[in-house]
Amino acid sequence: MMPDWLNQEVLYTYSVPFFVAVILAEMFFSHRQSLNLYRQGDLLKNLYFALINIGLDLVMKGFAFFMLGWAYTHRVIEVENVWLYWLILVLLQDFAYYVHHFMDHHIRLFWAVHITHHSSEHFNITTGFRSPVFQPLYRYFYFMPVAFLGFEPLHIMFSYAATQIYGTLIHTQTIKKMGVFEHFMVTPSHHRVHHASNVVYLDKNMGMFLIIWDKIFGTFKPEQDNEPVRYGIVTPLTPEQELHPVKTITHEFEAIWKDATQSNLTVGQRLKYIFGPPGWSHDGSKQTSKQMQAALKT
């Protein structure tokens, strides 16, 4: 199959000089074209979040591989052909990520983790490093079904690392369209839509490598010339939340606590503030993305 030493850490390590070169090239292009794609404070925050995420990922790695290993020991299928094995693995892993990403956008507790990645009003390759720092606590659960289906944990995480590297590179405004690849791969155009705060674009284009899942499950939206992307989140960060990185990470958890501890709520309403869709409210004072999009059509 694949030598065990060729794992995600090796892949990430070798990708570092590549990313440094690509980011510097994008910075140079931005400067020459007066695009103003980068801000120093935003860049530093992106790197700060990435370092926290990496640290937590290292702490969780042993437990994550234990859970994936347990699933693999109970596997129900064996794929003998090497080429077929890797083809199926890439498809299954990418679909597992799509499900993971979909849930992050539709369950408020997980959105509180994921919102960090969307909170910047700038969009460049370093935005891909603006990691949802608590994701390593639960991300591996989504890959356990892949291990149950007969794919080794090391290979699953290598595939995830490879597609994640690609997923980081599509955080750019310097590439407009990618021709035929627009039909089946996630492209920078698709991912710009995903990072938009425009109502029409909310919760669209969840894929990281293949856009086919979005087209199959109805979450696909092409970038439209008459709807320029506004980056960030629907309710922008306050100056305090923007200034303090910890507040950037925790602000949605604080909002959940405030909403769920209101007086005169039923238990069901309190739980829905935690596990319901972002924007749900018991009195209609807020709106979910679906409600906003439905109102836009009327």
N, C-alpha and C positions, 0 to 999 in steps of 0.2 A: 504493500500500500504506500506508505510514506515513512521515512525514517523519523523516529520519535524526537530526535533533536530538532527537527524542523517544525517548531511550534510557534504559537502566536507571539511569544516574547521575542524570538529571533526575527520574525517578520516585522514586528513593531520597531525593533532596534535598527534593522537595516533601512526602515522607511524614514528614520529621523533626518538624515542628511538630504534625502529626496524632498521631504516636506519643507525643510529650511530653504532649499533652493527654489521651490515652487512659490513659497510665500514671499521671498525676496523679489522674485520675478514679478509677482502680482503687485507688490508694493511699488516697484519701479514703473510698471505699466500704469498703475493708478496715478502716480505722480506725473508722468509724462503726459497723460491724457487729462489731467486735472479732474479725476473722478472722485477724489476724496473718499475712497473706500475704507480707509483705515483711520482709527482714532487711538491714540496711545493708551488712554484709560481702558477702552474697550478691549484692546489687544491684551493688555496685562490681565484683565479679568478673565478672558478666555483661557489664557495659559494657567492662571490660578485654579480655575475650575477643573481643568484637565489634570493638573497635578493631584488635586484632592481625589478625583475619580480614580486615578491610577493607584493611589495609596490604598483606597478602600477596596479596589479590585484585587490588589495583592493580598490584603487581609482575608478576603472572602474566597480566594482562589482554591484553597484546600477543601473547604466545604462544598464549593460549587462542583469541583471535580469528583468529590465523594458522591454527591447526589447524581451526577451524570453517570458515574461509574456504576452506581447501584442500578440505575435504569438500564445501562448497557448489559449488565449481567443477566437481566431479565428480558433481553431482546427477543423479539418474535420472528425476525427475518434475518437471513444471511444473504448478502449480495456478493457473489464471488467475482464477477467481472469488474476489473479495476476501473475501466472507463465509465461503466454504468454506475458503479458505486459513487464516484465523484460527481457525476452528473446529477444523480438523484440527491446526493448530499447537499450540493449547492442549492438546488431547488427547494428542498425541505427546510434548510437553514434559513434561506431568504424568506420563505413563507412564514416560518416561526417568528422571524424578526418583524414581519408585517403585522402579525397578530399582536405581538408585544407592543409595537408602536401604536396600533389601533386602540388597544386597551389604555395606553398612557394618555390618549386624547379623549377617552370617553368615560373614564372613572376618575373622579376628582382627586382622590388620594394619590393616584399615580400621576395625574396631571400636575400635582403639587411638586412632584419630583422632576417631571419632564419640562416644566415651564421655564426652568433656568436656561435650557437650550434655546428657547424661543424669545427670551427677554431682551436680547439686543436689538436695537434699531438700525444696526449696521449689518452688512452681509458680505463676508469675504471668507477666504479659506480657513482663517483661524476661528471663524464661527463654528466650524465643525469640531473644534476642540472645546467648545463651551459645553462641557458635558453635564448631563443630569447626574449630579455627584452620588446620589443614593441608589442609582440603578443596579450596581453590583450586588445589592442586598437581595434582589429577587429575579434578576434577568435570566439566570440559569434555569429557572422553572420552565420557561418557554422552550428551552432546548431539550428538556427531558424526553418529550415524545419522539424527538429525532433519535436519541440514544435508544429508546425502546424499540425503534424500528431497525436497529442493527448497525448504527454508525458510532464509531469510537469517539469518546469525549474529546481526545486530543485533536481529532480531525474536524469535529464540529466547531471547536473554538478556533482552529486555524482558518476554516472557511469563514467564520464570523469576522475574524481579524482582517482577512483579505477584502471582504466586501465592505467592512467598516473603513478601510483605507480609501477605497473607491468612494464611499459615501461622504468622506471628509472632503475629497477633491471637488465634489459637485457643489460645494458652498462657494459659488463664485458668480459674479456679474459680468465677467470678461468673456464668457462663451455664451452666445445667444441661442443657437440651435445646433443640433448634432445630426441633422439629416435623417437617414433611415433608422438610426439608433433611437430616435424619439419614439418609435413604435413599440419597443420592447424593453428598453433600459431606462432607468431613472437618469435623467439628464439635469444639468444645471437649471434649465428652464423649468422643468417639473419641480425641482426642489425650491426654487425661488417662490413658486406658488405655495409650497408647504410652509414656508416661513413668513407668509403674508398675514397681516392683520385685517386685510379687506374681508368683509363679511362673505362675499361670494367665494373666497378661497379657503375659508376656515375648514380644518380637518380634512384636507385633500392631499393626495399624493404621499401616502404613508411608506411606500417602499424605499429600500436602501440601494438595491442593485437592479432589480427587475420591476418595471412599472406594470407588468401584466396583472399582478394581484389587485392593484387599484382599478384596473379596467374590468376585471372579473367581478369585483365586489362593490363597484359603484362609488369608489372614493377618488376617481380620477378627475382632474380638472386641468385643461391646458392653460398656459399663460396667454393672456389676451392683450392685444395691443391697445385696446380701449380701456383697459383696467390696469394701470401701472401698479406694481407691487409696493405696498407700504409695509416695511419690516417691523417686527416687534409683536407685542401682544395687544389684545383688544383694550384692556385697561393698562396703560403704560405704568412702569415703575415710578414711584414717587422719587423726588430728589434724594431722600434719605435712603430708600431702597437701592437706588442706583449708585449712590456713593459708597455704601458699605456692602462688600461682597457677601457677607453672612446673611444680611437682610435680603439680598437678591436670591439666595438659596431658600430661605425660610419664609418669605412673605406670604406665599399661598397657604402654607401650613397654618400660619397665624390667622389668615382669613377664614380657613375652614373652622378653626377653633371658635372664632368669633361668631360665625354663622350657626354652628352646631350647638352652641351653648346659650342661644337666645331663650328667653323665657316663653312658656306656654306652647312649646312644640311637642308633638307626639314623638315616641321613640322612632317610629318609621321616618318622620321628617328629619330627625337628627341624623339617622343613618344615611338618608339620601343626600344630605349635605356632605357626607364623607364619601359615599360610594356611588352616588348618582353622577350624572354628567356635569362637567364644569358649567357654571352659569345657572344651574337649577335653583329655584327659590320657591319656598312654600307659599309666598304671597304674590308672586309674579313681578317682584321688584327688579329681578334680573332675568336674563334670557340665555338659553343655551345656543350653541351655534346653529342647530337645526331650526330653532324658533326664529332667530335673526334672519336666516336664509329664507324661511317661509314668508316672513314679513316683507322681505325684499322683493319677492315675486308678486305680492298683492298690489 
